[in-house]
């Protein structure tokens, strides 16, 4: 992945006022040639996000909250894969999502065919009639909401980070502030070679291309990363059920587990519950 110079090796001389923390260079293939991120050793504080965003941005560093999750896995245990990560700008968001959609639908087709050969109709029962499934065609990118954003996207992100920092244990089993060398929020996963969606996509830069598109259309920002989880703030979420349903198809292509592994496994229900007027989107890859 092509990047600008990494300021993390000179972090001590940067002038940033930081809590005690650690530089992470651990990857699936051994130590990386330079640090991939810094994170605090203790819980995030309420002012960490806005303070470090303002101070770090001039150096090319952006904040993100990292979480150990239920298994207490912090970034050194995340199996980061920077060597397998391309550049988000080399990918087109719609092509990426359409490809995921087709791959997932084709997989469902194959599963149904196999069950039919065995005389088992269970697969057909696994999908609600309103859920995406065999024969569904990719509907295309959802348009951005017609309404104006009530707040600046970075203000919304800071607000969500503050809510999480105020009670991180309740949300995530702990959250720490981190700094990543990236110029835009959408590129944070690619900048560290994050492998959370590995069972869905081995090159996270392709997902980052979608996050870039969500930045542009929905004022989205990456706020939290865990071993296989992501939380995104949304400054301009869909305000009508029609807008939410259109975007839910993108969420399904981006992270099928959000629907396939969460009852009632129905895309319309997901749109109403998890997309409509929601200022935070959560994703988890099995």
C-alpha positions as protocol buffer text, in pm:
chain_id: "A"
residue {
  index: 1
  type: UNK
  ca { x: 0 y: 0 z: 0 }
}
residue {
  index: 2
  type: UNK
  ca { x: 141 y: 341 z: -97 }
}
residue {
  index: 3
  type: UNK
  ca { x: 160 y: 570 z: 205 }
}
residue {
  index: 4
  type: UNK
  ca { x: 298 y: 905 z: 312 }
}
residue {
  index: 5
  type: UNK
  ca { x: 593 y: 906 z: 558 }
}
residue {
  index: 6
  type: UNK
  ca { x: 503 y: 739 z: 885 }
}
residue {
  index: 7
  type: UNK
  ca { x: 539 y: 977 z: 1182 }
}
residue {
  index: 8
  type: UNK
  ca { x: 511 y: 702 z: 1445 }
}
residue {
  index: 9
  type: UNK
  ca { x: 885 y: 622 z: 1463 }
}
residue {
  index: 10
  type: UNK
  ca { x: 943 y: 984 z: 1574 }
}
residue {
  index: 11
  type: UNK
  ca { x: 640 y: 1001 z: 1801 }
}
residue {
  index: 12
  type: UNK
  ca { x: 848 y: 1086 z: 2110 }
}
residue {
  index: 13
  type: UNK
  ca { x: 981 y: 1398 z: 1938 }
}
residue {
  index: 14
  type: UNK
  ca { x: 649 y: 1501 z: 1784 }
}
residue {
  index: 15
  type: UNK
  ca { x: 537 y: 1727 z: 2065 }
}
residue {
  index: 16
  type: UNK
  ca { x: 216 y: 1533 z: 2120 }
}
residue {
  index: 17
  type: UNK
  ca { x: 103 y: 1505 z: 2480 }
}
residue {
  index: 18
  type: UNK
  ca { x: 14 y: 1138 z: 2515 }
}
residue {
  index: 19
  type: UNK
  ca { x: -77 y: 904 z: 2799 }
}
residue {
  index: 20
  type: UNK
  ca { x: 148 y: 600 z: 2856 }
}
residue {
  index: 21
  type: UNK
  ca { x: 114 y: 377 z: 2553 }
}
residue {
  index: 22
  type: UNK
  ca { x: 264 y: 125 z: 2316 }
}
residue {
  index: 23
  type: UNK
  ca { x: 374 y: 117 z: 1954 }
}
residue {
  index: 24
  type: UNK
  ca { x: 254 y: -190 z: 1766 }
}
residue {
  index: 25
  type: UNK
  ca { x: 456 y: -351 z: 1485 }
}
residue {
  index: 26
  type: UNK
  ca { x: 337 y: -711 z: 1533 }
}
residue {
  index: 27
  type: UNK
  ca { x: 190 y: -875 z: 1222 }
}
residue {
  index: 28
  type: UNK
  ca { x: 84 y: -1224 z: 1121 }
}
residue {
  index: 29
  type: UNK
  ca { x: 423 y: -1267 z: 951 }
}
residue {
  index: 30
  type: UNK
  ca { x: 638 y: -1120 z: 1227 }
}
residue {
  index: 31
  type: UNK
  ca { x: 749 y: -766 z: 1320 }
}
residue {
  index: 32
  type: UNK
  ca { x: 679 y: -498 z: 1058 }
}
residue {
  index: 33
  type: UNK
  ca { x: 965 y: -267 z: 956 }
}
residue {
  index: 34
  type: UNK
  ca { x: 798 y: 30 z: 1131 }
}
residue {
  index: 35
  type: UNK
  ca { x: 518 y: 81 z: 1382 }
}
residue {
  index: 36
  type: UNK
  ca { x: 167 y: 44 z: 1243 }
}
residue {
  index: 37
  type: UNK
  ca { x: -13 y: 223 z: 1525 }
}
residue {
  index: 38
  type: UNK
  ca { x: 22 y: 359 z: 1875 }
}
residue {
  index: 39
  type: UNK
  ca { x: -236 y: 298 z: 2146 }
}
residue {
  index: 40
  type: UNK
  ca { x: -271 y: 399 z: 2508 }
}
residue {
  index: 41
  type: UNK
  ca { x: -212 y: 136 z: 2772 }
}
residue {
  index: 42
  type: UNK
  ca { x: -515 y: 245 z: 2974 }
}
residue {
  index: 43
  type: UNK
  ca { x: -883 y: 318 z: 2913 }
}
residue {
  index: 44
  type: UNK
  ca { x: -984 y: 600 z: 2680 }
}
residue {
  index: 45
  type: UNK
  ca { x: -1070 y: 932 z: 2846 }
}
residue {
  index: 46
  type: UNK
  ca { x: -1346 y: 1168 z: 2736 }
}
residue {
  index: 47
  type: UNK
  ca { x: -1110 y: 1428 z: 2586 }
}
residue {
  index: 48
  type: UNK
  ca { x: -873 y: 1184 z: 2415 }
}
residue {
  index: 49
  type: UNK
  ca { x: -1047 y: 1180 z: 2078 }
}
residue {
  index: 50
  type: UNK
  ca { x: -1096 y: 1555 z: 2014 }
}
residue {
  index: 51
  type: UNK
  ca { x: -758 y: 1646 z: 2164 }
}
residue {
  index: 52
  type: UNK
  ca { x: -559 y: 1390 z: 1968 }
}
residue {
  index: 53
  type: UNK
  ca { x: -748 y: 1452 z: 1646 }
}
residue {
  index: 54
  type: UNK
  ca { x: -663 y: 1821 z: 1660 }
}
residue {
  index: 55
  type: UNK
  ca { x: -300 y: 1762 z: 1756 }
}
residue {
  index: 56
  type: UNK
  ca { x: -233 y: 1450 z: 1550 }
}
residue {
  index: 57
  type: UNK
  ca { x: -385 y: 1557 z: 1221 }
}
residue {
  index: 58
  type: UNK
  ca { x: -103 y: 1803 z: 1149 }
}
residue {
  index: 59
  type: UNK
  ca { x: 138 y: 1507 z: 1169 }
}
residue {
  index: 60
  type: UNK
  ca { x: -73 y: 1276 z: 952 }
}
residue {
  index: 61
  type: UNK
  ca { x: -212 y: 1079 z: 1245 }
}
residue {
  index: 62
  type: UNK
  ca { x: -580 y: 1008 z: 1304 }
}
residue {
  index: 63
  type: UNK
  ca { x: -748 y: 873 z: 1618 }
}
residue {
  index: 64
  type: UNK
  ca { x: -944 y: 552 z: 1646 }
}
residue {
  index: 65
  type: UNK
  ca { x: -1062 y: 360 z: 1951 }
}
residue {
  index: 66
  type: UNK
  ca { x: -931 y: 6 z: 1975 }
}
residue {
  index: 67
  type: UNK
  ca { x: -1100 y: -262 z: 2182 }
}
residue {
  index: 68
  type: UNK
  ca { x: -991 y: -593 z: 2323 }
}
residue {
  index: 69
  type: UNK
  ca { x: -1343 y: -729 z: 2294 }
}
residue {
  index: 70
  type: UNK
  ca { x: -1472 y: -1032 z: 2478 }
}
residue {
  index: 71
  type: UNK
  ca { x: -1145 y: -1221 z: 2428 }
}
residue {
  index: 72
  type: UNK
  ca { x: -919 y: -939 z: 2549 }
}
residue {
  index: 73
  type: UNK
  ca { x: -737 y: -927 z: 2213 }
}
residue {
  index: 74
  type: UNK
  ca { x: -554 y: -597 z: 2167 }
}
residue {
  index: 75
  type: UNK
  ca { x: -380 y: -486 z: 1843 }
}
residue {
  index: 76
  type: UNK
  ca { x: -62 y: -689 z: 1896 }
}
residue {
  index: 77
  type: UNK
  ca { x: -284 y: -999 z: 1877 }
}
residue {
  index: 78
  type: UNK
  ca { x: -489 y: -892 z: 1574 }
}
residue {
  index: 79
  type: UNK
  ca { x: -295 y: -1082 z: 1303 }
}
residue {
  index: 80
  type: UNK
  ca { x: -235 y: -761 z: 1109 }
}
residue {
  index: 81
  type: UNK
  ca { x: -143 y: -816 z: 743 }
}
residue {
  index: 82
  type: UNK
  ca { x: -1 y: -492 z: 597 }
}
residue {
  index: 83
  type: UNK
  ca { x: 194 y: -680 z: 333 }
}
residue {
  index: 84
  type: UNK
  ca { x: -133 y: -812 z: 185 }
}
residue {
  index: 85
  type: UNK
  ca { x: -304 y: -473 z: 179 }
}
residue {
  index: 86
  type: UNK
  ca { x: -336 y: -261 z: -134 }
}
residue {
  index: 87
  type: UNK
  ca { x: -434 y: 107 z: -163 }
}
residue {
  index: 88
  type: UNK
  ca { x: -803 y: 200 z: -115 }
}
residue {
  index: 89
  type: UNK
  ca { x: -791 y: 450 z: -401 }
}
residue {
  index: 90
  type: UNK
  ca { x: -716 y: 169 z: -645 }
}
residue {
  index: 91
  type: UNK
  ca { x: -1064 y: 21 z: -598 }
}
residue {
  index: 92
  type: UNK
  ca { x: -1412 y: 134 z: -698 }
}
residue {
  index: 93
  type: UNK
  ca { x: -1672 y: 109 z: -420 }
}
residue {
  index: 94
  type: UNK
  ca { x: -1958 y: -1 z: -643 }
}
residue {
  index: 95
  type: UNK
  ca { x: -1750 y: -266 z: -821 }
}
residue {
  index: 96
  type: UNK
  ca { x: -1635 y: -399 z: -483 }
}
residue {
  index: 97
  type: UNK
  ca { x: -1987 y: -418 z: -340 }
}
residue {
  index: 98
  type: UNK
  ca { x: -2137 y: -565 z: -658 }
}
residue {
  index: 99
  type: UNK
  ca { x: -1869 y: -834 z: -651 }
}
residue {
  index: 100
  type: UNK
  ca { x: -1938 y: -920 z: -288 }
}
residue {
  index: 101
  type: UNK
  ca { x: -2311 y: -930 z: -359 }
}
residue {
  index: 102
  type: UNK
  ca { x: -2268 y: -1163 z: -657 }
}
residue {
  index: 103
  type: UNK
  ca { x: -2027 y: -1390 z: -469 }
}
residue {
  index: 104
  type: UNK
  ca { x: -2261 y: -1421 z: -174 }
}
residue {
  index: 105
  type: UNK
  ca { x: -2569 y: -1483 z: -386 }
}
residue {
  index: 106
  type: UNK
  ca { x: -2381 y: -1739 z: -594 }
}
residue {
  index: 107
  type: UNK
  ca { x: -2274 y: -1914 z: -274 }
}
residue {
  index: 108
  type: UNK
  ca { x: -2637 y: -1925 z: -161 }
}
residue {
  index: 109
  type: UNK
  ca { x: -2735 y: -2068 z: -502 }
}
residue {
  index: 110
  type: UNK
  ca { x: -2474 y: -2341 z: -468 }
}
residue {
  index: 111
  type: UNK
  ca { x: -2590 y: -2424 z: -115 }
}
residue {
  index: 112
  type: UNK
  ca { x: -2952 y: -2451 z: -226 }
}
residue {
  index: 113
  type: UNK
  ca { x: -2858 y: -2671 z: -521 }
}
residue {
  index: 114
  type: UNK
  ca { x: -2666 y: -2903 z: -289 }
}
residue {
  index: 115
  type: UNK
  ca { x: -2959 y: -2924 z: -48 }
}
residue {
  index: 116
  type: UNK
  ca { x: -3197 y: -2996 z: -335 }
}
residue {
  index: 117
  type: UNK
  ca { x: -2978 y: -3286 z: -445 }
}
residue {
  index: 118
  type: UNK
  ca { x: -2996 y: -3423 z: -92 }
}
residue {
  index: 119
  type: UNK
  ca { x: -3372 y: -3371 z: -75 }
}
residue {
  index: 120
  type: UNK
  ca { x: -3338 y: -3116 z: 204 }
}
residue {
  index: 121
  type: UNK
  ca { x: -3542 y: -2799 z: 175 }
}
residue {
  index: 122
  type: UNK
  ca { x: -3396 y: -2638 z: 488 }
}
residue {
  index: 123
  type: UNK
  ca { x: -3190 y: -2384 z: 297 }
}
residue {
  index: 124
  type: UNK
  ca { x: -3498 y: -2225 z: 151 }
}
residue {
  index: 125
  type: UNK
  ca { x: -3637 y: -2181 z: 500 }
}
residue {
  index: 126
  type: UNK
  ca { x: -3320 y: -2005 z: 618 }
}
residue {
  index: 127
  type: UNK
  ca { x: -3399 y: -1692 z: 416 }
}
residue {
  index: 128
  type: UNK
  ca { x: -3703 y: -1474 z: 460 }
}
residue {
  index: 129
  type: UNK
  ca { x: -3874 y: -1380 z: 133 }
}
residue {
  index: 130
  type: UNK
  ca { x: -3761 y: -1021 z: 190 }
}
residue {
  index: 131
  type: UNK
  ca { x: -3397 y: -1117 z: 255 }
}
residue {
  index: 132
  type: UNK
  ca { x: -3134 y: -1114 z: -19 }
}
residue {
  index: 133
  type: UNK
  ca { x: -3092 y: -1460 z: -160 }
}
residue {
  index: 134
  type: UNK
  ca { x: -3058 y: -1664 z: -477 }
}
residue {
  index: 135
  type: UNK
  ca { x: -3170 y: -1471 z: -781 }
}
residue {
  index: 136
  type: UNK
  ca { x: -3142 y: -1127 z: -619 }
}
residue {
  index: 137
  type: UNK
  ca { x: -2964 y: -875 z: -840 }
}
residue {
  index: 138
  type: UNK
  ca { x: -2728 y: -606 z: -713 }
}
residue {
  index: 139
  type: UNK
  ca { x: -2941 y: -289 z: -672 }
}
residue {
  index: 140
  type: UNK
  ca { x: -2656 y: -40 z: -709 }
}
residue {
  index: 141
  type: UNK
  ca { x: -2524 y: 226 z: -473 }
}
residue {
  index: 142
  type: UNK
  ca { x: -2774 y: 407 z: -253 }
}
residue {
  index: 143
  type: UNK
  ca { x: -2797 y: 783 z: -306 }
}
residue {
  index: 144
  type: UNK
  ca { x: -2685 y: 1006 z: -22 }
}
residue {
  index: 145
  type: UNK
  ca { x: -2966 y: 1144 z: 197 }
}
residue {
  index: 146
  type: UNK
  ca { x: -3131 y: 1460 z: 70 }
}
residue {
  index: 147
  type: UNK
  ca { x: -3113 y: 1633 z: 408 }
}
residue {
  index: 148
  type: UNK
  ca { x: -2820 y: 1838 z: 527 }
}
residue {
  index: 149
  type: UNK
  ca { x: -2607 y: 1714 z: 815 }
}
residue {
  index: 150
  type: UNK
  ca { x: -2703 y: 1855 z: 1154 }
}
residue {
  index: 151
  type: UNK
  ca { x: -2340 y: 1852 z: 1271 }
}
residue {
  index: 152
  type: UNK
  ca { x: -1992 y: 1830 z: 1124 }
}
residue {
  index: 153
  type: UNK
  ca { x: -1890 y: 1468 z: 1061 }
}
residue {
  index: 154
  type: UNK
  ca { x: -1589 y: 1490 z: 1290 }
}
residue {
  index: 155
  type: UNK
  ca { x: -1803 y: 1636 z: 1568 }
}
residue {
  index: 156
  type: UNK
  ca { x: -2038 y: 1339 z: 1538 }
}
residue {
  index: 157
  type: UNK
  ca { x: -1742 y: 1101 z: 1551 }
}
residue {
  index: 158
  type: UNK
  ca { x: -1604 y: 1273 z: 1860 }
}
residue {
  index: 159
  type: UNK
  ca { x: -1945 y: 1252 z: 2023 }
}
residue {
  index: 160
  type: UNK
  ca { x: -1968 y: 877 z: 1965 }
}
residue {
  index: 161
  type: UNK
  ca { x: -1611 y: 829 z: 2089 }
}
residue {
  index: 162
  type: UNK
  ca { x: -1703 y: 1022 z: 2404 }
}
residue {
  index: 163
  type: UNK
  ca { x: -2011 y: 808 z: 2468 }
}
residue {
  index: 164
  type: UNK
  ca { x: -1799 y: 494 z: 2436 }
}
residue {
  index: 165
  type: UNK
  ca { x: -1515 y: 631 z: 2650 }
}
residue {
  index: 166
  type: UNK
  ca { x: -1765 y: 721 z: 2923 }
}
residue {
  index: 167
  type: UNK
  ca { x: -1866 y: 355 z: 2961 }
}
residue {
  index: 168
  type: UNK
  ca { x: -1632 y: 148 z: 2744 }
}
residue {
  index: 169
  type: UNK
  ca { x: -1666 y: -167 z: 2951 }
}
residue {
  index: 170
  type: UNK
  ca { x: -2040 y: -175 z: 2889 }
}
residue {
  index: 171
  type: UNK
  ca { x: -1991 y: -132 z: 2513 }
}
residue {
  index: 172
  type: UNK
  ca { x: -1682 y: -326 z: 2428 }
}
residue {
  index: 173
  type: UNK
  ca { x: -1508 y: -480 z: 2725 }
}
residue {
  index: 174
  type: UNK
  ca { x: -1263 y: -189 z: 2725 }
}
residue {
  index: 175
  type: UNK
  ca { x: -1152 y: 75 z: 2474 }
}
residue {
  index: 176
  type: UNK
  ca { x: -821 y: 261 z: 2432 }
}
residue {
  index: 177
  type: UNK
  ca { x: -735 y: 560 z: 2219 }
}
residue {
  index: 178
  type: UNK
  ca { x: -501 y: 488 z: 1928 }
}
residue {
  index: 179
  type: UNK
  ca { x: -326 y: 688 z: 1657 }
}
residue {
  index: 180
  type: UNK
  ca { x: -283 y: 560 z: 1301 }
}
residue {
  index: 181
  type: UNK
  ca { x: -84 y: 715 z: 1014 }
}
residue {
  index: 182
  type: UNK
  ca { x: -366 y: 795 z: 772 }
}
residue {
  index: 183
  type: UNK
  ca { x: -498 y: 1104 z: 593 }
}
residue {
  index: 184
  type: UNK
  ca { x: -864 y: 1006 z: 599 }
}
residue {
  index: 185
  type: UNK
  ca { x: -1068 y: 802 z: 841 }
}
residue {
  index: 186
  type: UNK
  ca { x: -1178 y: 548 z: 581 }
}
residue {
  index: 187
  type: UNK
  ca { x: -815 y: 444 z: 524 }
}
residue {
  index: 188
  type: UNK
  ca { x: -740 y: 357 z: 889 }
}
residue {
  index: 189
  type: UNK
  ca { x: -804 y: -20 z: 852 }
}
residue {
  index: 190
  type: UNK
  ca { x: -582 y: -38 z: 543 }
}
residue {
  index: 191
  type: UNK
  ca { x: -308 y: 170 z: 705 }
}
residue {
  index: 192
  type: UNK
  ca { x: -259 y: -98 z: 970 }
}
residue {
  index: 193
  type: UNK
  ca { x: -334 y: -400 z: 751 }
}
residue {
  index: 194
  type: UNK
  ca { x: -637 y: -487 z: 963 }
}
residue {
  index: 195
  type: UNK
  ca { x: -751 y: -845 z: 907 }
}
residue {
  index: 196
  type: UNK
  ca { x: -1085 y: -841 z: 1090 }
}
residue {
  index: 197
  type: UNK
  ca { x: -1292 y: -932 z: 779 }
}
residue {
  index: 198
  type: UNK
  ca { x: -1045 y: -1201 z: 663 }
}
residue {
  index: 199
  type: UNK
  ca { x: -1317 y: -1463 z: 619 }
}
residue {
  index: 200
  type: UNK
  ca { x: -1498 y: -1220 z: 387 }
}
residue {
  index: 201
  type: UNK
  ca { x: -1210 y: -1023 z: 230 }
}
residue {
  index: 202
  type: UNK
  ca { x: -833 y: -1071 z: 253 }
}
residue {
  index: 203
  type: UNK
  ca { x: -748 y: -720 z: 128 }
}
residue {
  index: 204
  type: UNK
  ca { x: -914 y: -472 z: 363 }
}
residue {
  index: 205
  type: UNK
  ca { x: -833 y: -185 z: 125 }
}
residue {
  index: 206
  type: UNK
  ca { x: -1130 y: -297 z: -84 }
}
residue {
  index: 207
  type: UNK
  ca { x: -1358 y: -244 z: 215 }
}
residue {
  index: 208
  type: UNK
  ca { x: -1186 y: 90 z: 275 }
}
residue {
  index: 209
  type: UNK
  ca { x: -1291 y: 196 z: -76 }
}
residue {
  index: 210
  type: UNK
  ca { x: -1649 y: 145 z: 41 }
}
residue {
  index: 211
  type: UNK
  ca { x: -1578 y: 338 z: 360 }
}
residue {
  index: 212
  type: UNK
  ca { x: -1447 y: 624 z: 146 }
}
residue {
  index: 213
  type: UNK
  ca { x: -1774 y: 624 z: -45 }
}
residue {
  index: 214
  type: UNK
  ca { x: -1968 y: 626 z: 283 }
}
residue {
  index: 215
  type: UNK
  ca { x: -1756 y: 920 z: 397 }
}
residue {
  index: 216
  type: UNK
  ca { x: -1865 y: 1111 z: 89 }
}
residue {
  index: 217
  type: UNK
  ca { x: -2234 y: 1014 z: 92 }
}
residue {
  index: 218
  type: UNK
  ca { x: -2312 y: 971 z: 462 }
}
residue {
  index: 219
  type: UNK
  ca { x: -2036 y: 1161 z: 649 }
}
residue {
  index: 220
  type: UNK
  ca { x: -1914 y: 833 z: 798 }
}
residue {
  index: 221
  type: UNK
  ca { x: -1603 y: 800 z: 1015 }
}
residue {
  index: 222
  type: UNK
  ca { x: -1429 y: 490 z: 1151 }
}
residue {
  index: 223
  type: UNK
  ca { x: -1447 y: 525 z: 1530 }
}
residue {
  index: 224
  type: UNK
  ca { x: -1379 y: 175 z: 1673 }
}
residue {
  index: 225
  type: UNK
  ca { x: -1181 y: -129 z: 1560 }
}
residue {
  index: 226
  type: UNK
  ca { x: -1160 y: -461 z: 1739 }
}
residue {
  index: 227
  type: UNK
  ca { x: -1019 y: -797 z: 1637 }
}
residue {
  index: 228
  type: UNK
  ca { x: -1309 y: -853 z: 1394 }
}
residue {
  index: 229
  type: UNK
  ca { x: -1544 y: -563 z: 1472 }
}
residue {
  index: 230
  type: UNK
  ca { x: -1590 y: -208 z: 1348 }
}
residue {
  index: 231
  type: UNK
  ca { x: -1810 y: 82 z: 1458 }
}
residue {
  index: 232
  type: UNK
  ca { x: -1863 y: 376 z: 1224 }
}
residue {
  index: 233
  type: UNK
  ca { x: -2016 y: 712 z: 1314 }
}
residue {
  index: 234
  type: UNK
  ca { x: -2263 y: 857 z: 1066 }
}
residue {
  index: 235
  type: UNK
  ca { x: -2315 y: 1229 z: 1032 }
}
residue {
  index: 236
  type: UNK
  ca { x: -2591 y: 1205 z: 769 }
}
residue {
  index: 237
  type: UNK
  ca { x: -2778 y: 874 z: 806 }
}
residue {
  index: 238
  type: UNK
  ca { x: -3075 y: 773 z: 589 }
}
residue {
  index: 239
  type: UNK
  ca { x: -3387 y: 956 z: 705 }
}
residue {
  index: 240
  type: UNK
  ca { x: -3654 y: 758 z: 519 }
}
residue {
  index: 241
  type: UNK
  ca { x: -3723 y: 387 z: 507 }
}
residue {
  index: 242
  type: UNK
  ca { x: -3664 y: 391 z: 131 }
}
residue {
  index: 243
  type: UNK
  ca { x: -3317 y: 540 z: 180 }
}
residue {
  index: 244
  type: UNK
  ca { x: -3244 y: 293 z: 460 }
}
residue {
  index: 245
  type: UNK
  ca { x: -3347 y: -9 z: 252 }
}
residue {
  index: 246
  type: UNK
  ca { x: -3127 y: 104 z: -37 }
}
residue {
  index: 247
  type: UNK
  ca { x: -2828 y: 137 z: 195 }
}
residue {
  index: 248
  type: UNK
  ca { x: -2902 y: -189 z: 376 }
}
residue {
  index: 249
  type: UNK
  ca { x: -2810 y: -373 z: 56 }
}
residue {
  index: 250
  type: UNK
  ca { x: -2465 y: -214 z: 75 }
}
residue {
  index: 251
  type: UNK
  ca { x: -2430 y: -316 z: 440 }
}
residue {
  index: 252
  type: UNK
  ca { x: -2523 y: -671 z: 345 }
}
residue {
  index: 253
  type: UNK
  ca { x: -2260 y: -686 z: 72 }
}
residue {
  index: 254
  type: UNK
  ca { x: -2003 y: -518 z: 301 }
}
residue {
  index: 255
  type: UNK
  ca { x: -2073 y: -750 z: 597 }
}
residue {
  index: 256
  type: UNK
  ca { x: -2322 y: -1034 z: 530 }
}
residue {
  index: 257
  type: UNK
  ca { x: -2288 y: -1160 z: 887 }
}
residue {
  index: 258
  type: UNK
  ca { x: -2479 y: -852 z: 1008 }
}
residue {
  index: 259
  type: UNK
  ca { x: -2792 y: -1003 z: 851 }
}
residue {
  index: 260
  type: UNK
  ca { x: -2719 y: -1372 z: 804 }
}
residue {
  index: 261
  type: UNK
  ca { x: -2618 y: -1426 z: 1168 }
}
residue {
  index: 262
  type: UNK
  ca { x: -2864 y: -1186 z: 1333 }
}
residue {
  index: 263
  type: UNK
  ca { x: -3232 y: -1289 z: 1353 }
}
residue {
  index: 264
  type: UNK
  ca { x: -3472 y: -1233 z: 1188 }
}
residue {
  index: 265
  type: UNK
  ca { x: -3225 y: -1255 z: 894 }
}
residue {
  index: 266
  type: UNK
  ca { x: -3436 y: -1001 z: 708 }
}
residue {
  index: 267
  type: UNK
  ca { x: -3291 y: -709 z: 514 }
}
residue {
  index: 268
  type: UNK
  ca { x: -3594 y: -484 z: 558 }
}
residue {
  index: 269
  type: UNK
  ca { x: -3593 y: -541 z: 934 }
}
residue {
  index: 270
  type: UNK
  ca { x: -3221 y: -468 z: 940 }
}
residue {
  index: 271
  type: UNK
  ca { x: -3276 y: -145 z: 746 }
}
residue {
  index: 272
  type: UNK
  ca { x: -3537 y: -24 z: 995 }
}
residue {
  index: 273
  type: UNK
  ca { x: -3344 y: -127 z: 1306 }
}
residue {
  index: 274
  type: UNK
  ca { x: -2978 y: -71 z: 1218 }
}
residue {
  index: 275
  type: UNK
  ca { x: -2973 y: 189 z: 938 }
}
residue {
  index: 276
  type: UNK
  ca { x: -3270 y: 427 z: 955 }
}
residue {
  index: 277
  type: UNK
  ca { x: -3167 y: 746 z: 1142 }
}
residue {
  index: 278
  type: UNK
  ca { x: -2878 y: 558 z: 1307 }
}
residue {
  index: 279
  type: UNK
  ca { x: -2569 y: 767 z: 1383 }
}
residue {
  index: 280
  type: UNK
  ca { x: -2358 y: 457 z: 1449 }
}
residue {
  index: 281
  type: UNK
  ca { x: -2320 y: 146 z: 1232 }
}
residue {
  index: 282
  type: UNK
  ca { x: -2170 y: -170 z: 1378 }
}
residue {
  index: 283
  type: UNK
  ca { x: -2012 y: -454 z: 1180 }
}
residue {
  index: 284
  type: UNK
  ca { x: -1888 y: -796 z: 1282 }
}
residue {
  index: 285
  type: UNK
  ca { x: -1731 y: -1063 z: 1064 }
}
residue {
  index: 286
  type: UNK
  ca { x: -1743 y: -1426 z: 1176 }
}
